[in-house]
Amino acid sequence: MKKNFFWQIIIAFILAIIVGLFFGERAELVQPLGDLFLRLIRFIIVPLILATIVVGVTSAGDIKKLSRLGGKTISYYLITSFIAISIGLTAGYLFSPGKGLDIVVESEAAVNETEGFVQTMLNIIPTNPMESLTSGNVLQIIFFAIFLGIGIMLVGEKALPVQRFFDGLAEIMYKITGLIMVLVPLGIFGLLAPIVGQYGLSVLLPLIKLILAMLVACIIHAGIVYSSAVRSFGKMSPIVFFKGIFPAATVAFSTASSAGTLPVTMKNAQENLGVSKQTSSFTLPLGATINMDGTAIYQGIAVVFIAQYFSTELTFAQIMTVALIATLASIGTAGVPGAGLIMLTMVLAAVNLPLEGIALIAGIDRILDMMRTSVNVMGDASASVVVDASEKRREAEATAS
């Protein structure tokens, strides 16, 4: 069944490209299939995140273990994000996509401004948890779920009915996710064909070097960093890893949303990669909101691209500033389509590059977004594999002693 599903996704992917290229903008007729899939995914995101994180926290058993789990997860995300931005900057200089580019910048192109790092951190704390649930604010839902789980642990026996409720809700959401997963090939076809039809080759050719730089950097990061991590720390074959997370990566590519792909990522990690529900319930929702390796790669390439277009030489201090800001800004960047473009304004402002440069990339940002989101999702999965293996080794050592 899994093998058939794998080939169904491959066929849907190929058909979407063929239909998009052949029918052009008329390919938007299949858009409702993609919209149906997206609505079904969004329908389960909030209850899935709430239930699984509460279960993940309570199953940790104690605050000390929870802190250890959180420390390992966040450390992994920050380290891989820093490596990703370094690869992005290197790819930008190797490919030099901004040199000799003959495109006129439209200065009126604008992007919503960010609220800054400190305010973003403060906004994680919900003033009304119910409002966070209804609005789908993922970071605030995670914060609420973590503290709800901690509260259940601290109360103990009296809170067992609440704990059992969330256990049951999590199992229900896993089953519903399984039902929706059947529609993944249909969703990929419906989402991808209109995008291919909209862009075509004429839009992509002027910026082909930028697209290639992004593609190569993403492949290198996934192929070297994630492969090394899952092999060395997760004791898993990279082939098994990439094949197991492939369905989630293709959904991420089609939707350009880490948060929207979360249900599929969780199912793949548990069933294909053997990650425990306890670990995946904690690491993956957290990763969907704070782990943005693909976005970090994009920041590095985009900054170099814009600097080259405006014939600006970046100093070593500016390059290090880009690396630091992009790594930190990935925490709190929403896992939704286009978030990387918003994040780019912070990085450009930090090194005094013209914000008008965003207009250069805005036309093909959706294409770049699809690539970086796939890397984001693979990064979340690799973290769950590494952290889970670490926890299992610790438990085995404790049992042996």
N, C-alpha and C positions, 0 to 999 in steps of 0.2 A: 504493500500500500504506500509506504514512504517513498519507494523508488518511483512508483507511478506518479505520485504527487510532485516529486522533483522534476520529472519530465513534463508534467502539465504546466509547471511554472516556466520552464525553458520555452515550450511551444507558445505559451501566451505572450512571453517577452518578444519572441521573434515575430509572431503575427502582428503585435502592436506596432513594431517598427515598420513592417511591410505595409500595413494598412495606413499608417501615418504618412509614409513617404508617397504612397500611391494616391491617396485621396486628399492629401493636404489638409486644409482647414475644414473640409467636409467630414473629417474623421471625428469631429466633435459630436457627431451623432451617437457615438458609443459612450460619450461622457456619463450618461445616467448610470451605466454599469459601475463605473468608478465611484460615482457619488453614493450609490447604494452601499458599496463596500465601506466607504469612509464613514457613512452615517452609522453603520453597524459597529464599526470599530470604536467610534466616539461614544456610542451608546454604552459600551462596557468599560471604558477607561476609568471613570471616577470610582465606581464601586469596586473594580478590580484593584486599583492602587490602594484604596482605603483598607479593604479586607486583607490583601496580601501583606501589606506592611505591618498591620497590627499583628497578624499571625507570625510574621518574621521576627518581630520584636519580642512577642510573648514566648515564642519557642526558643529564644536565646536563653531563657531561664534566669539570667541575672544581668544586672547593669554592667558588670565587668566584661562579660562576654560580648554584650552589645557594643560597648565602647571599642573593644578589640576589633570586632567586625567592621564597625564604622571607620576606625583608624586605617585598617588595611585597605578598605575600598576607596576612601578619599585619597590616600597616599598614592595608590595605583593610578587613579584618574589624573592627579596632578602631574605625576612623573611622565605618563604617556602623552599628556597634553603638551608638556614642555618639549618632548622629543618631536611631537607632531609639528609644532610651530617652527622648530629648527629645520625640519625636513622641508616645510613650506617655503621658508626663506631661501634655503639652498636651491630648491627647484626654481624659484623666481629668478635667481641670478644665473643659473645654468641655461634656462630657456630664454631669458630676456624678452618676455612677451610684450613689453611696453615700448621697446625701441623701434623706431621707424614706423609707428602705427599712424595711419592716416584716417583718423576719426575725429569729428568735431564734437566737443563736449557741450551738452545742453545744460547750462548753469541752473535752469529752473528745476532740474531733477532733485528731489528731496527725499529724505528718509526720516522717519520718526526718531527723535532724539532719545537717548537712554537717560535714566534717572541717576546714573552714577553708581559706583560700586557699593558705597555705604548704604545708600537708600535702597538698593536692590537687596542687600542683606537684611535690612529692617523689614522690607516688604514680605520676606519669607514668613514672618510671624503674623498669623491671621488675627484680625480684631473680631471677626465673626466667622467661626469655622463652617457654619451652615451656608454662609454666603460663598465661601471658598468652594464648597462642594457643588453648589448650583452654578457657579461661574466657571468651574473646571480649572481653577488655579492650581496647577500640579504641585508647585513647590510648597504652597500653603497646606495642601492636602497631605503631603508627605510629613510636614512638620506636625500637623494635628494627629496624624496616624501614629507617628513615633511616640509622641507624648501620651496618647491614648493607650498604646501598648505598654509603656513604662508604668502608667497609672495602674493598669490591670495587674502587672507584676507586683507592684508595691502593695496593692490591696490584698492580694492573695486569694484565699478560698471564696470570699464573698463575691469576688468578681468573676468566678468560674463560669456562670451563665453567660456573661458578656463575652468571655473568651470563646465559649462554645458557639455562640452566635456568629462571631467573625470567622471561626473555623468553617462553619457550615456555609457562610456566605462566600468564602474564598473557594470552596469546592464547587459551589454552584457556578461561580464566575469562570472557573477553569472549564467546566462542561460547556457553558455557553460559548467560550472562546473556541473550543474544539469544533463546535457547529459552524461558527463563522469562518474558521480556517478553510473549510471546504470551498469557500468562495474566493480564496486568494487569487487563483489564476484568472478568474473573471474580473476581479478588481484591478489586477495589474494591467490587463488588456484595456479596460475602460479608462484607466488613468493615464497610461503611457501613450496610447495611440494619438489622442488629441494634442499632447505636448509635442510629439514628433511632427505631427501635421502642422502645428502652429509655427515651429521654428524652421524646419527644413534646413537645407544646406546653405542657402543664400545668407541667412542670418549668422550662421556659425563660422563661415569661412574667414571673415576679417579677424576674428578673435580665436582662430584655431590653435595658435601657440599657447594661449592662456588656458584653453580647455585641455590641451595635451599636457601642459605642466601640472595641472590639477590632477589629471588622470594618473600620470606617472607617480606623482607624490603619494597619492592615495594607495596605489598598488604597492609601492615600496613600504609604506608605513604598515599596511596590513600584512604584507608578505614577510617582512623582517621583524617588526616589533611584536605584532600579535603572535606570529608563528613561534618566535623565540620564547615569548612569555608562556604560552600554553604548553610548549614542549618542556621548557626548563622548570617552571613552577607548577604548572597544572598537570604535568606528566601525561599529556594527551597529544596524539598525532595531529599536526596542523591540518592534514587532509580531512581527518574526522571532524575537526573543529569547523573548518570552512564549509564542508558539506552539510554539517548539522545546522549551521546558522544561515545557510543560503536562502531559505524561504523568507526569513525576517529581513535579510539584506535586500532582497528584491522588492519586498513591500516598502522598505525604507526608501529605496531608489524611486519607486513609483509615487509615494505620498510626500516625500521630502519632509517627513515629520517623525522625529524620534519618539515623541510621546504617542503619536498615532500608531506607531509600530509596536509599542510596548506589549500588548497582549500576545502578539505573534512571537516576539523575542522571548517572552517568559515561557511560552509553550515549547519553543525550540530548545531553549537552554535546559529545561527539565527533561524533556522526552528524548531529544537527540544527543545532548551533551552530558546527560546524567547529573546535572547540578541539582542539589537538594532544594526543595521548596523553601526551606528556611533561609538559605543563602540567596537564592534568586529573588525571593520576595522582598529582600532588603536592598541588594546591590543593583538590580535592574531598574526599578522605579527611580532610585537615586541617580543612576547613570543617565537615564533618559532626560534628566534636567540639569545635571552638573558636568557630565562627561561629554566634551565636544571636541574630540581629536580631529575629526574631519573639518570642523569649523576652524580649528586652530591652524590646520594646513592652509585652508582658504585665506585666513588673515595674512599669513606670511607671504603667500603668492600675490595676493591683491595689493598689499602695501608696496612690495617691490615693483609690481606692474604699474601702479599709479605714479610712484616716484620716477620710474623710467620714462613714462609718458610726459611728465612735466620736467624732464631732464634735471632731476634733483638727486644729488648723491647723498645717500644715508650714511651718517657717521656710525661708528661702532656703538656708541652710547645710544643712538636712536634705535639701532637694530636690537640691542639688549632690552630697551624699553618696550619695543614691539613684542618681544618674546615674553616679557613679564606681564604686560597688560593683557595680551591675548590669552595667556594661561589663566590669569585671575578672572578675566571677564567671562570665561567659559562657565564659571560658577554663577548660576542665576540667569543665564541666557535661556529663554524659553525653547523647548523642543518642538517648535512649530515652524512651518515653511517661512523662509525669509528672515529668520532671526539672526543669521550670520551677517546679513547686510546691515542690520541695525547695530550689531556689535562692532562692525567695521568703522562706524563713525567715531567710537571711543578710541580706537587704535590710531586712526588718521589724525584725530585732534591731539593725541598724546605726542606725536612726532611732527606736528605742524605741517601736515600735507593738506592740500586743498580738498575740501569735502566734495567739490564738484566732480572729483575723480570717480565717485560712486556711480555717476551717470554712465561712465565707460562700461561698467560691469553689469549695471542693472538690467540691460537687455538680455543677457544670457545667464543671469543669476539663478534662474530656475534650474538650468542644466547643471551648474556648479553645485547648487543646493542638493540635488539628487545624489551626486557623488559623495559630498561630504556627509550627508545623512547616513548613507550606507556604512561609511567608516565609523561614524558615531555609534551605530547599533552594534557593529562587530566589536568595537572597543568595549561596550557595555558587557557583551557576552564573554569576551576574553577575561574581563575582570571577575565575572561570576565564576568562571572555571578556575582561575588562579586562587581566589579567596576561598572557594569551596574546598579545593584540594588542600589548602593550608589548614583549614579548620578540621578536615577529616584526618590529616596527619597528626594534628594536636590531640584529637580525641583518641586516636589509636595509641599514641605514646602514653596518654593518661591511663588508658585501660591496661596497657602492658605493665606499667609501673604499679 
